[in-house]
């Protein structure tokens, strides 16, 4: 469960990258995964 605490030590973009990996590996089929994907698309457009 260390991947929950560790992102707090990183900057925003590293946290986003970690969340993307978590989303792909663990919660691909959950609504939260869709929210993360939408956030990543939004960030990439900026």
C-alpha positions as CSV (number, residue, x, y, z in Angstrom):
1,X,0.0,0.0,0.0
2,X,3.0,2.3,-0.1
3,X,1.9,3.7,-3.4
4,X,-0.8,5.6,-1.6
5,X,1.6,7.5,0.7
6,X,4.6,7.9,-1.5
7,X,3.0,10.3,-4.1
8,X,2.8,12.9,-1.3
9,X,6.6,13.2,-1.5
10,X,6.6,14.0,-5.3
11,X,5.7,17.0,-7.3
12,X,2.4,17.3,-9.1
13,X,3.5,15.9,-12.5
14,X,5.1,12.8,-10.9
15,X,1.9,12.2,-8.9
16,X,-0.1,12.4,-12.1
17,X,2.2,9.8,-13.7
18,X,1.9,7.5,-10.6
19,X,-1.9,7.9,-10.7
20,X,-1.8,7.0,-14.4
21,X,0.1,3.8,-13.6
22,X,-2.2,2.9,-10.8
23,X,-5.2,3.5,-13.0
24,X,-3.8,1.2,-15.7
25,X,-2.8,-1.5,-13.3
26,X,-5.6,-1.6,-10.6
27,X,-8.7,0.5,-11.3
28,X,-9.0,0.3,-15.1
29,X,-12.7,-0.6,-14.9
30,X,-13.8,1.8,-12.2
31,X,-15.3,5.3,-12.6
32,X,-12.3,6.8,-10.8
33,X,-10.1,5.4,-13.6
34,X,-12.2,7.3,-16.1
35,X,-11.9,10.5,-14.0
36,X,-8.1,10.1,-14.0
37,X,-8.0,9.5,-17.7
38,X,-10.1,12.7,-18.3
39,X,-7.7,14.7,-16.0
40,X,-4.7,13.4,-18.0
41,X,-6.3,14.5,-21.3
42,X,-7.1,17.9,-19.8
43,X,-3.6,18.4,-18.6
44,X,-2.1,17.3,-21.9
45,X,-4.2,19.9,-23.7
46,X,-2.8,22.8,-21.6
